[in-house]
Amino acid sequence: MNSKKLKSVVNSLRKMDVDTLKVTQNEDGSFTMDWDPQDPKWSWMNKLTQKEIQVIMEQAIKDFLDEYQS
C-alpha cells in the first residue's frame, strides 16, 4: 500500500464511528480486530492482508502519539 493511500486510510479511520469494529487485547499483549464484513463502514478491510491492517494501525497509533505529545 503506497504512503498516500495509507495516509488516506488512517485519516478515514480517525473519522469513523467504531460501532462494529472490535479491538481486543489478548492475554499475550497482542491485539485482535474483528468487524462485521457486511458493515459498509468496515467492509473495505475485507480485502486487506493482515500485514496491511497492521501497518495501518501502527501508523494510526504513531500519528495519535505524535499529536498527543506535541
mmJSON file of the N, C-alpha and C atoms, coordinates in Angstrom:
{"data_MODEL":{"atom_site":{
"group_PDB":["ATOM","ATOM","ATOM","ATOM","ATOM","ATOM","ATOM","ATOM","ATOM","ATOM","ATOM","ATOM","ATOM","ATOM","ATOM","ATOM","ATOM","ATOM","ATOM","ATOM","ATOM","ATOM","ATOM","ATOM","ATOM","ATOM","ATOM","ATOM","ATOM","ATOM","ATOM","ATOM","ATOM","ATOM","ATOM","ATOM","ATOM","ATOM","ATOM","ATOM","ATOM","ATOM","ATOM","ATOM","ATOM","ATOM","ATOM","ATOM","ATOM","ATOM","ATOM","ATOM","ATOM","ATOM","ATOM","ATOM","ATOM","ATOM","ATOM","ATOM","ATOM","ATOM","ATOM","ATOM","ATOM","ATOM","ATOM","ATOM","ATOM","ATOM","ATOM","ATOM","ATOM","ATOM","ATOM","ATOM","ATOM","ATOM","ATOM","ATOM","ATOM","ATOM","ATOM","ATOM","ATOM","ATOM","ATOM","ATOM","ATOM","ATOM","ATOM","ATOM","ATOM","ATOM","ATOM","ATOM","ATOM","ATOM","ATOM","ATOM","ATOM","ATOM","ATOM","ATOM","ATOM","ATOM","ATOM","ATOM","ATOM","ATOM","ATOM","ATOM","ATOM","ATOM","ATOM","ATOM","ATOM","ATOM","ATOM","ATOM","ATOM","ATOM","ATOM","ATOM","ATOM","ATOM","ATOM","ATOM","ATOM","ATOM","ATOM","ATOM","ATOM","ATOM","ATOM","ATOM","ATOM","ATOM","ATOM","ATOM","ATOM","ATOM","ATOM","ATOM","ATOM","ATOM","ATOM","ATOM","ATOM","ATOM","ATOM","ATOM","ATOM","ATOM","ATOM","ATOM","ATOM","ATOM","ATOM","ATOM","ATOM","ATOM","ATOM","ATOM","ATOM","ATOM","ATOM","ATOM","ATOM","ATOM","ATOM","ATOM","ATOM","ATOM","ATOM","ATOM","ATOM","ATOM","ATOM","ATOM","ATOM","ATOM","ATOM","ATOM","ATOM","ATOM","ATOM","ATOM","ATOM","ATOM","ATOM","ATOM","ATOM","ATOM","ATOM","ATOM","ATOM","ATOM","ATOM","ATOM","ATOM","ATOM","ATOM","ATOM","ATOM","ATOM","ATOM","ATOM","ATOM","ATOM"],
"id":[1,2,3,4,5,6,7,8,9,10,11,12,13,14,15,16,17,18,19,20,21,22,23,24,25,26,27,28,29,30,31,32,33,34,35,36,37,38,39,40,41,42,43,44,45,46,47,48,49,50,51,52,53,54,55,56,57,58,59,60,61,62,63,64,65,66,67,68,69,70,71,72,73,74,75,76,77,78,79,80,81,82,83,84,85,86,87,88,89,90,91,92,93,94,95,96,97,98,99,100,101,102,103,104,105,106,107,108,109,110,111,112,113,114,115,116,117,118,119,120,121,122,123,124,125,126,127,128,129,130,131,132,133,134,135,136,137,138,139,140,141,142,143,144,145,146,147,148,149,150,151,152,153,154,155,156,157,158,159,160,161,162,163,164,165,166,167,168,169,170,171,172,173,174,175,176,177,178,179,180,181,182,183,184,185,186,187,188,189,190,191,192,193,194,195,196,197,198,199,200,201,202,203,204,205,206,207,208,209,210],
"type_symbol":["N","C","C","N","C","C","N","C","C","N","C","C","N","C","C","N","C","C","N","C","C","N","C","C","N","C","C","N","C","C","N","C","C","N","C","C","N","C","C","N","C","C","N","C","C","N","C","C","N","C","C","N","C","C","N","C","C","N","C","C","N","C","C","N","C","C","N","C","C","N","C","C","N","C","C","N","C","C","N","C","C","N","C","C","N","C","C","N","C","C","N","C","C","N","C","C","N","C","C","N","C","C","N","C","C","N","C","C","N","C","C","N","C","C","N","C","C","N","C","C","N","C","C","N","C","C","N","C","C","N","C","C","N","C","C","N","C","C","N","C","C","N","C","C","N","C","C","N","C","C","N","C","C","N","C","C","N","C","C","N","C","C","N","C","C","N","C","C","N","C","C","N","C","C","N","C","C","N","C","C","N","C","C","N","C","C","N","C","C","N","C","C","N","C","C","N","C","C","N","C","C","N","C","C","N","C","C","N","C","C"],
"label_atom_id":["N","CA","C","N","CA","C","N","CA","C","N","CA","C","N","CA","C","N","CA","C","N","CA","C","N","CA","C","N","CA","C","N","CA","C","N","CA","C","N","CA","C","N","CA","C","N","CA","C","N","CA","C","N","CA","C","N","CA","C","N","CA","C","N","CA","C","N","CA","C","N","CA","C","N","CA","C","N","CA","C","N","CA","C","N","CA","C","N","CA","C","N","CA","C","N","CA","C","N","CA","C","N","CA","C","N","CA","C","N","CA","C","N","CA","C","N","CA","C","N","CA","C","N","CA","C","N","CA","C","N","CA","C","N","CA","C","N","CA","C","N","CA","C","N","CA","C","N","CA","C","N","CA","C","N","CA","C","N","CA","C","N","CA","C","N","CA","C","N","CA","C","N","CA","C","N","CA","C","N","CA","C","N","CA","C","N","CA","C","N","CA","C","N","CA","C","N","CA","C","N","CA","C","N","CA","C","N","CA","C","N","CA","C","N","CA","C","N","CA","C","N","CA","C","N","CA","C","N","CA","C","N","CA","C","N","CA","C","N","CA","C","N","CA","C"],
"label_alt_id":[null,null,null,null,null,null,null,null,null,null,null,null,null,null,null,null,null,null,null,null,null,null,null,null,null,null,null,null,null,null,null,null,null,null,null,null,null,null,null,null,null,null,null,null,null,null,null,null,null,null,null,null,null,null,null,null,null,null,null,null,null,null,null,null,null,null,null,null,null,null,null,null,null,null,null,null,null,null,null,null,null,null,null,null,null,null,null,null,null,null,null,null,null,null,null,null,null,null,null,null,null,null,null,null,null,null,null,null,null,null,null,null,null,null,null,null,null,null,null,null,null,null,null,null,null,null,null,null,null,null,null,null,null,null,null,null,null,null,null,null,null,null,null,null,null,null,null,null,null,null,null,null,null,null,null,null,null,null,null,null,null,null,null,null,null,null,null,null,null,null,null,null,null,null,null,null,null,null,null,null,null,null,null,null,null,null,null,null,null,null,null,null,null,null,null,null,null,null,null,null,null,null,null,null,null,null,null,null,null,null],
"label_comp_id":["MET","MET","MET","ASN","ASN","ASN","SER","SER","SER","LYS","LYS","LYS","LYS","LYS","LYS","LEU","LEU","LEU","LYS","LYS","LYS","SER","SER","SER","VAL","VAL","VAL","VAL","VAL","VAL","ASN","ASN","ASN","SER","SER","SER","LEU","LEU","LEU","ARG","ARG","ARG","LYS","LYS","LYS","MET","MET","MET","ASP","ASP","ASP","VAL","VAL","VAL","ASP","ASP","ASP","THR","THR","THR","LEU","LEU","LEU","LYS","LYS","LYS","VAL","VAL","VAL","THR","THR","THR","GLN","GLN","GLN","ASN","ASN","ASN","GLU","GLU","GLU","ASP","ASP","ASP","GLY","GLY","GLY","SER","SER","SER","PHE","PHE","PHE","THR","THR","THR","MET","MET","MET","ASP","ASP","ASP","TRP","TRP","TRP","ASP","ASP","ASP","PRO","PRO","PRO","GLN","GLN","GLN","ASP","ASP","ASP","PRO","PRO","PRO","LYS","LYS","LYS","TRP","TRP","TRP","SER","SER","SER","TRP","TRP","TRP","MET","MET","MET","ASN","ASN","ASN","LYS","LYS","LYS","LEU","LEU","LEU","THR","THR","THR","GLN","GLN","GLN","LYS","LYS","LYS","GLU","GLU","GLU","ILE","ILE","ILE","GLN","GLN","GLN","VAL","VAL","VAL","ILE","ILE","ILE","MET","MET","MET","GLU","GLU","GLU","GLN","GLN","GLN","ALA","ALA","ALA","ILE","ILE","ILE","LYS","LYS","LYS","ASP","ASP","ASP","PHE","PHE","PHE","LEU","LEU","LEU","ASP","ASP","ASP","GLU","GLU","GLU","TYR","TYR","TYR","GLN","GLN","GLN","SER","SER","SER"],
"label_asym_id":["A","A","A","A","A","A","A","A","A","A","A","A","A","A","A","A","A","A","A","A","A","A","A","A","A","A","A","A","A","A","A","A","A","A","A","A","A","A","A","A","A","A","A","A","A","A","A","A","A","A","A","A","A","A","A","A","A","A","A","A","A","A","A","A","A","A","A","A","A","A","A","A","A","A","A","A","A","A","A","A","A","A","A","A","A","A","A","A","A","A","A","A","A","A","A","A","A","A","A","A","A","A","A","A","A","A","A","A","A","A","A","A","A","A","A","A","A","A","A","A","A","A","A","A","A","A","A","A","A","A","A","A","A","A","A","A","A","A","A","A","A","A","A","A","A","A","A","A","A","A","A","A","A","A","A","A","A","A","A","A","A","A","A","A","A","A","A","A","A","A","A","A","A","A","A","A","A","A","A","A","A","A","A","A","A","A","A","A","A","A","A","A","A","A","A","A","A","A","A","A","A","A","A","A","A","A","A","A","A","A"],
"label_entity_id":["1","1","1","1","1","1","1","1","1","1","1","1","1","1","1","1","1","1","1","1","1","1","1","1","1","1","1","1","1","1","1","1","1","1","1","1","1","1","1","1","1","1","1","1","1","1","1","1","1","1","1","1","1","1","1","1","1","1","1","1","1","1","1","1","1","1","1","1","1","1","1","1","1","1","1","1","1","1","1","1","1","1","1","1","1","1","1","1","1","1","1","1","1","1","1","1","1","1","1","1","1","1","1","1","1","1","1","1","1","1","1","1","1","1","1","1","1","1","1","1","1","1","1","1","1","1","1","1","1","1","1","1","1","1","1","1","1","1","1","1","1","1","1","1","1","1","1","1","1","1","1","1","1","1","1","1","1","1","1","1","1","1","1","1","1","1","1","1","1","1","1","1","1","1","1","1","1","1","1","1","1","1","1","1","1","1","1","1","1","1","1","1","1","1","1","1","1","1","1","1","1","1","1","1","1","1","1","1","1","1"],
"label_seq_id":[1,1,1,2,2,2,3,3,3,4,4,4,5,5,5,6,6,6,7,7,7,8,8,8,9,9,9,10,10,10,11,11,11,12,12,12,13,13,13,14,14,14,15,15,15,16,16,16,17,17,17,18,18,18,19,19,19,20,20,20,21,21,21,22,22,22,23,23,23,24,24,24,25,25,25,26,26,26,27,27,27,28,28,28,29,29,29,30,30,30,31,31,31,32,32,32,33,33,33,34,34,34,35,35,35,36,36,36,37,37,37,38,38,38,39,39,39,40,40,40,41,41,41,42,42,42,43,43,43,44,44,44,45,45,45,46,46,46,47,47,47,48,48,48,49,49,49,50,50,50,51,51,51,52,52,52,53,53,53,54,54,54,55,55,55,56,56,56,57,57,57,58,58,58,59,59,59,60,60,60,61,61,61,62,62,62,63,63,63,64,64,64,65,65,65,66,66,66,67,67,67,68,68,68,69,69,69,70,70,70],
"pdbx_PDB_ins_code":[null,null,null,null,null,null,null,null,null,null,null,null,null,null,null,null,null,null,null,null,null,null,null,null,null,null,null,null,null,null,null,null,null,null,null,null,null,null,null,null,null,null,null,null,null,null,null,null,null,null,null,null,null,null,null,null,null,null,null,null,null,null,null,null,null,null,null,null,null,null,null,null,null,null,null,null,null,null,null,null,null,null,null,null,null,null,null,null,null,null,null,null,null,null,null,null,null,null,null,null,null,null,null,null,null,null,null,null,null,null,null,null,null,null,null,null,null,null,null,null,null,null,null,null,null,null,null,null,null,null,null,null,null,null,null,null,null,null,null,null,null,null,null,null,null,null,null,null,null,null,null,null,null,null,null,null,null,null,null,null,null,null,null,null,null,null,null,null,null,null,null,null,null,null,null,null,null,null,null,null,null,null,null,null,null,null,null,null,null,null,null,null,null,null,null,null,null,null,null,null,null,null,null,null,null,null,null,null,null,null],
"Cartn_x":[0.865,0.0,0.909,0.659,1.527,1.212,2.163,2.027,0.861,0.531,-0.605,-1.915,-2.065,-3.265,-3.317,-2.16,-2.095,-2.556,-2.08,-2.497,-3.994,-4.537,-5.974,-6.75,-6.291,-6.963,-6.875,-5.7,-5.522,-6.456,-6.53,-7.433,-8.881,-9.251,-10.615,-10.928,-9.963,-10.161,-10.454,-9.792,-9.998,-11.415,-12.031,-13.334,-14.487,-14.194,-15.252,-15.758,-17.036,-17.642,-17.33,-16.77,-16.28,-17.288,-18.558,-19.585,-19.461,-19.105,-18.998,-17.556,-16.605,-15.199,-14.86,-14.364,-13.997,-12.491,-11.82,-10.391,-10.225,-9.6,-9.448,-7.971,-7.542,-6.177,-6.163,-5.291,-5.159,-4.257,-4.304,-3.508,-2.014,-1.572,-0.139,0.279,-0.667,-0.359,-0.636,-0.891,-1.227,-2.682,-3.083,-4.441,-5.116,-6.422,-7.24,-8.302,-8.509,-9.558,-10.608,-11.857,-12.973,-13.949,-14.62,-15.635,-16.659,-17.802,-18.855,-18.468,-18.202,-17.771,-18.826,-20.071,-21.138,-21.331,-20.704,-20.845,-20.122,-20.84,-20.204,-19.082,-19.094,-18.013,-16.689,-16.769,-15.565,-15.339,-16.267,-16.126,-14.912,-14.439,-13.25,-12.041,-12.059,-10.934,-10.932,-12.045,-12.108,-11.04,-10.649,-9.7,-8.242,-8.005,-6.643,-6.003,-4.688,-3.944,-3.734,-3.356,-3.055,-1.944,-0.94,0.191,-0.293,-1.17,-1.679,-2.458,-3.267,-4.015,-3.049,-2.026,-1.028,-0.345,0.041,0.702,-0.227,-1.486,-2.467,-2.609,-2.75,-2.945,-1.691,-0.529,0.71,0.855,0.52,0.614,-0.396,-1.608,-2.632,-2.193,-1.607,-1.125,0.024,0.951,2.077,1.576,0.662,0.12,-0.577,-1.338,-2.029,-1.028,0.002,1.003,1.773,2.088,2.768,1.925,0.622,-0.262,-0.415,-0.495,-0.662,0.546,1.738,2.958,3.316,2.664,3.027,2.196],
"Cartn_y":[-1.169,0.0,1.229,2.155,3.331,4.299,5.205,6.085,7.053,7.487,8.395,7.693,6.452,5.683,5.378,5.077,4.784,5.987,7.181,8.386,8.594,8.347,8.497,7.535,6.304,5.293,5.673,6.105,6.49,7.645,8.636,9.763,9.311,8.383,7.857,7.128,6.372,5.647,6.608,7.746,8.715,9.271,9.338,9.966,8.978,7.692,6.693,6.395,6.082,5.602,4.109,3.655,2.279,1.326,1.472,0.655,-0.834,-1.279,-2.72,-3.206,-2.309,-2.695,-2.985,-4.169,-4.578,-4.844,-4.177,-4.389,-4.96,-6.121,-6.831,-7.061,-6.755,-7.077,-8.5,-9.312,-10.71,-10.815,-11.951,-12.167,-12.005,-12.31,-12.202,-10.788,-9.834,-8.445,-8.068,-9.049,-8.766,-8.291,-7.852,-7.367,-8.127,-8.276,-8.903,-7.899,-7.788,-6.91,-7.759,-7.477,-8.145,-7.069,-7.309,-6.395,-7.181,-6.579,-7.187,-7.015,-8.107,-7.987,-7.357,-7.288,-6.677,-5.194,-4.715,-3.32,-2.433,-1.508,-0.66,0.213,0.451,1.232,0.467,-0.845,-1.651,-2.702,-2.902,-3.963,-3.756,-2.525,-2.28,-3.021,-3.339,-4.051,-5.533,-6.027,-7.438,-7.782,-6.814,-7.045,-6.911,-6.438,-6.184,-7.433,-7.473,-8.552,-8.188,-9.168,-8.929,-7.897,-7.98,-7.043,-5.627,-5.449,-4.119,-3.515,-4.333,-3.854,-3.475,-4.273,-3.976,-2.644,-2.405,-1.154,0.038,-0.102,0.976,1.303,0.286,0.514,1.094,0.605,1.152,2.625,2.982,4.372,5.241,4.729,5.488,5.737,4.746,4.897,5.892,5.773,6.709,8.132,8.344,9.679,10.221,9.376,9.784,10.208,9.394,9.714,10.985,11.165,12.379,13.613,13.553,14.669,14.89,13.809,13.878,14.524,14.2,14.681,16.104,16.62,17.976,19.042],
"Cartn_z":[0.0,0.0,0.0,-0.938,-1.001,0.132,0.4,1.562,1.43,0.22,0.033,0.398,-0.061,0.264,1.759,2.342,3.77,4.586,4.24,4.959,4.839,3.653,3.444,4.329,4.413,5.239,6.715,7.155,8.556,8.897,8.015,8.252,8.288,7.439,7.432,8.732,9.234,10.488,11.635,11.639,12.711,12.698,11.523,11.396,11.574,11.561,11.57,12.971,13.029,14.266,14.334,15.43,15.511,16.141,15.808,16.459,16.2,14.995,14.752,14.699,14.812,14.877,16.335,16.579,17.939,17.983,18.893,19.091,20.493,20.572,21.836,22.107,23.332,23.715,24.257,23.706,24.116,25.336,26.008,27.214,26.966,25.751,25.439,25.048,25.109,24.784,23.344,22.507,21.113,21.036,19.877,19.681,18.557,18.673,17.648,17.231,15.926,15.4,14.706,15.003,14.346,13.903,12.782,12.282,11.505,11.336,10.529,9.067,8.348,6.957,6.039,6.514,5.724,6.051,7.121,7.531,6.518,5.878,4.869,5.426,6.73,7.331,7.353,7.451,7.64,6.57,5.669,4.668,3.758,3.634,2.824,3.392,4.689,5.291,4.929,4.381,3.987,2.954,2.16,1.064,1.5,2.704,3.155,3.744,3.637,4.289,5.759,6.537,7.948,8.071,7.215,7.254,6.941,5.96,5.636,6.802,7.454,8.62,9.733,9.944,10.969,10.682,9.437,9.073,9.29,8.91,9.101,10.582,11.409,12.836,13.483,13.1,13.651,13.284,12.044,11.616,12.353,12.549,13.266,14.709,15.34,16.715,16.761,15.821,15.763,15.572,14.644,14.398,15.642,16.308,17.529,18.597,18.793,19.809,19.456,18.183,17.743,18.043,17.785,18.063,19.566,20.321,21.768,22.43,21.91,22.523,22.093,21.076,20.628,21.29],
"occupancy":[1.0,1.0,1.0,1.0,1.0,1.0,1.0,1.0,1.0,1.0,1.0,1.0,1.0,1.0,1.0,1.0,1.0,1.0,1.0,1.0,1.0,1.0,1.0,1.0,1.0,1.0,1.0,1.0,1.0,1.0,1.0,1.0,1.0,1.0,1.0,1.0,1.0,1.0,1.0,1.0,1.0,1.0,1.0,1.0,1.0,1.0,1.0,1.0,1.0,1.0,1.0,1.0,1.0,1.0,1.0,1.0,1.0,1.0,1.0,1.0,1.0,1.0,1.0,1.0,1.0,1.0,1.0,1.0,1.0,1.0,1.0,1.0,1.0,1.0,1.0,1.0,1.0,1.0,1.0,1.0,1.0,1.0,1.0,1.0,1.0,1.0,1.0,1.0,1.0,1.0,1.0,1.0,1.0,1.0,1.0,1.0,1.0,1.0,1.0,1.0,1.0,1.0,1.0,1.0,1.0,1.0,1.0,1.0,1.0,1.0,1.0,1.0,1.0,1.0,1.0,1.0,1.0,1.0,1.0,1.0,1.0,1.0,1.0,1.0,1.0,1.0,1.0,1.0,1.0,1.0,1.0,1.0,1.0,1.0,1.0,1.0,1.0,1.0,1.0,1.0,1.0,1.0,1.0,1.0,1.0,1.0,1.0,1.0,1.0,1.0,1.0,1.0,1.0,1.0,1.0,1.0,1.0,1.0,1.0,1.0,1.0,1.0,1.0,1.0,1.0,1.0,1.0,1.0,1.0,1.0,1.0,1.0,1.0,1.0,1.0,1.0,1.0,1.0,1.0,1.0,1.0,1.0,1.0,1.0,1.0,1.0,1.0,1.0,1.0,1.0,1.0,1.0,1.0,1.0,1.0,1.0,1.0,1.0,1.0,1.0,1.0,1.0,1.0,1.0,1.0,1.0,1.0,1.0,1.0,1.0],
"B_iso_or_equiv":[0.0,0.0,0.0,0.0,0.0,0.0,0.0,0.0,0.0,0.0,0.0,0.0,0.0,0.0,0.0,0.0,0.0,0.0,0.0,0.0,0.0,0.0,0.0,0.0,0.0,0.0,0.0,0.0,0.0,0.0,0.0,0.0,0.0,0.0,0.0,0.0,0.0,0.0,0.0,0.0,0.0,0.0,0.0,0.0,0.0,0.0,0.0,0.0,0.0,0.0,0.0,0.0,0.0,0.0,0.0,0.0,0.0,0.0,0.0,0.0,0.0,0.0,0.0,0.0,0.0,0.0,0.0,0.0,0.0,0.0,0.0,0.0,0.0,0.0,0.0,0.0,0.0,0.0,0.0,0.0,0.0,0.0,0.0,0.0,0.0,0.0,0.0,0.0,0.0,0.0,0.0,0.0,0.0,0.0,0.0,0.0,0.0,0.0,0.0,0.0,0.0,0.0,0.0,0.0,0.0,0.0,0.0,0.0,0.0,0.0,0.0,0.0,0.0,0.0,0.0,0.0,0.0,0.0,0.0,0.0,0.0,0.0,0.0,0.0,0.0,0.0,0.0,0.0,0.0,0.0,0.0,0.0,0.0,0.0,0.0,0.0,0.0,0.0,0.0,0.0,0.0,0.0,0.0,0.0,0.0,0.0,0.0,0.0,0.0,0.0,0.0,0.0,0.0,0.0,0.0,0.0,0.0,0.0,0.0,0.0,0.0,0.0,0.0,0.0,0.0,0.0,0.0,0.0,0.0,0.0,0.0,0.0,0.0,0.0,0.0,0.0,0.0,0.0,0.0,0.0,0.0,0.0,0.0,0.0,0.0,0.0,0.0,0.0,0.0,0.0,0.0,0.0,0.0,0.0,0.0,0.0,0.0,0.0,0.0,0.0,0.0,0.0,0.0,0.0,0.0,0.0,0.0,0.0,0.0,0.0],
"pdbx_formal_charge":[null,null,null,null,null,null,null,null,null,null,null,null,null,null,null,null,null,null,null,null,null,null,null,null,null,null,null,null,null,null,null,null,null,null,null,null,null,null,null,null,null,null,null,null,null,null,null,null,null,null,null,null,null,null,null,null,null,null,null,null,null,null,null,null,null,null,null,null,null,null,null,null,null,null,null,null,null,null,null,null,null,null,null,null,null,null,null,null,null,null,null,null,null,null,null,null,null,null,null,null,null,null,null,null,null,null,null,null,null,null,null,null,null,null,null,null,null,null,null,null,null,null,null,null,null,null,null,null,null,null,null,null,null,null,null,null,null,null,null,null,null,null,null,null,null,null,null,null,null,null,null,null,null,null,null,null,null,null,null,null,null,null,null,null,null,null,null,null,null,null,null,null,null,null,null,null,null,null,null,null,null,null,null,null,null,null,null,null,null,null,null,null,null,null,null,null,null,null,null,null,null,null,null,null,null,null,null,null,null,null],
"auth_seq_id":[1,1,1,2,2,2,3,3,3,4,4,4,5,5,5,6,6,6,7,7,7,8,8,8,9,9,9,10,10,10,11,11,11,12,12,12,13,13,13,14,14,14,15,15,15,16,16,16,17,17,17,18,18,18,19,19,19,20,20,20,21,21,21,22,22,22,23,23,23,24,24,24,25,25,25,26,26,26,27,27,27,28,28,28,29,29,29,30,30,30,31,31,31,32,32,32,33,33,33,34,34,34,35,35,35,36,36,36,37,37,37,38,38,38,39,39,39,40,40,40,41,41,41,42,42,42,43,43,43,44,44,44,45,45,45,46,46,46,47,47,47,48,48,48,49,49,49,50,50,50,51,51,51,52,52,52,53,53,53,54,54,54,55,55,55,56,56,56,57,57,57,58,58,58,59,59,59,60,60,60,61,61,61,62,62,62,63,63,63,64,64,64,65,65,65,66,66,66,67,67,67,68,68,68,69,69,69,70,70,70],
"auth_comp_id":["MET","MET","MET","ASN","ASN","ASN","SER","SER","SER","LYS","LYS","LYS","LYS","LYS","LYS","LEU","LEU","LEU","LYS","LYS","LYS","SER","SER","SER","VAL","VAL","VAL","VAL","VAL","VAL","ASN","ASN","ASN","SER","SER","SER","LEU","LEU","LEU","ARG","ARG","ARG","LYS","LYS","LYS","MET","MET","MET","ASP","ASP","ASP","VAL","VAL","VAL","ASP","ASP","ASP","THR","THR","THR","LEU","LEU","LEU","LYS","LYS","LYS","VAL","VAL","VAL","THR","THR","THR","GLN","GLN","GLN","ASN","ASN","ASN","GLU","GLU","GLU","ASP","ASP","ASP","GLY","GLY","GLY","SER","SER","SER","PHE","PHE","PHE","THR","THR","THR","MET","MET","MET","ASP","ASP","ASP","TRP","TRP","TRP","ASP","ASP","ASP","PRO","PRO","PRO","GLN","GLN","GLN","ASP","ASP","ASP","PRO","PRO","PRO","LYS","LYS","LYS","TRP","TRP","TRP","SER","SER","SER","TRP","TRP","TRP","MET","MET","MET","ASN","ASN","ASN","LYS","LYS","LYS","LEU","LEU","LEU","THR","THR","THR","GLN","GLN","GLN","LYS","LYS","LYS","GLU","GLU","GLU","ILE","ILE","ILE","GLN","GLN","GLN","VAL","VAL","VAL","ILE","ILE","ILE","MET","MET","MET","GLU","GLU","GLU","GLN","GLN","GLN","ALA","ALA","ALA","ILE","ILE","ILE","LYS","LYS","LYS","ASP","ASP","ASP","PHE","PHE","PHE","LEU","LEU","LEU","ASP","ASP","ASP","GLU","GLU","GLU","TYR","TYR","TYR","GLN","GLN","GLN","SER","SER","SER"],
"auth_asym_id":["A","A","A","A","A","A","A","A","A","A","A","A","A","A","A","A","A","A","A","A","A","A","A","A","A","A","A","A","A","A","A","A","A","A","A","A","A","A","A","A","A","A","A","A","A","A","A","A","A","A","A","A","A","A","A","A","A","A","A","A","A","A","A","A","A","A","A","A","A","A","A","A","A","A","A","A","A","A","A","A","A","A","A","A","A","A","A","A","A","A","A","A","A","A","A","A","A","A","A","A","A","A","A","A","A","A","A","A","A","A","A","A","A","A","A","A","A","A","A","A","A","A","A","A","A","A","A","A","A","A","A","A","A","A","A","A","A","A","A","A","A","A","A","A","A","A","A","A","A","A","A","A","A","A","A","A","A","A","A","A","A","A","A","A","A","A","A","A","A","A","A","A","A","A","A","A","A","A","A","A","A","A","A","A","A","A","A","A","A","A","A","A","A","A","A","A","A","A","A","A","A","A","A","A","A","A","A","A","A","A"],
"auth_atom_id":["N","CA","C","N","CA","C","N","CA","C","N","CA","C","N","CA","C","N","CA","C","N","CA","C","N","CA","C","N","CA","C","N","CA","C","N","CA","C","N","CA","C","N","CA","C","N","CA","C","N","CA","C","N","CA","C","N","CA","C","N","CA","C","N","CA","C","N","CA","C","N","CA","C","N","CA","C","N","CA","C","N","CA","C","N","CA","C","N","CA","C","N","CA","C","N","CA","C","N","CA","C","N","CA","C","N","CA","C","N","CA","C","N","CA","C","N","CA","C","N","CA","C","N","CA","C","N","CA","C","N","CA","C","N","CA","C","N","CA","C","N","CA","C","N","CA","C","N","CA","C","N","CA","C","N","CA","C","N","CA","C","N","CA","C","N","CA","C","N","CA","C","N","CA","C","N","CA","C","N","CA","C","N","CA","C","N","CA","C","N","CA","C","N","CA","C","N","CA","C","N","CA","C","N","CA","C","N","CA","C","N","CA","C","N","CA","C","N","CA","C","N","CA","C","N","CA","C","N","CA","C","N","CA","C","N","CA","C","N","CA","C","N","CA","C"],
"pdbx_PDB_model_num":[1,1,1,1,1,1,1,1,1,1,1,1,1,1,1,1,1,1,1,1,1,1,1,1,1,1,1,1,1,1,1,1,1,1,1,1,1,1,1,1,1,1,1,1,1,1,1,1,1,1,1,1,1,1,1,1,1,1,1,1,1,1,1,1,1,1,1,1,1,1,1,1,1,1,1,1,1,1,1,1,1,1,1,1,1,1,1,1,1,1,1,1,1,1,1,1,1,1,1,1,1,1,1,1,1,1,1,1,1,1,1,1,1,1,1,1,1,1,1,1,1,1,1,1,1,1,1,1,1,1,1,1,1,1,1,1,1,1,1,1,1,1,1,1,1,1,1,1,1,1,1,1,1,1,1,1,1,1,1,1,1,1,1,1,1,1,1,1,1,1,1,1,1,1,1,1,1,1,1,1,1,1,1,1,1,1,1,1,1,1,1,1,1,1,1,1,1,1,1,1,1,1,1,1,1,1,1,1,1,1]
}}}
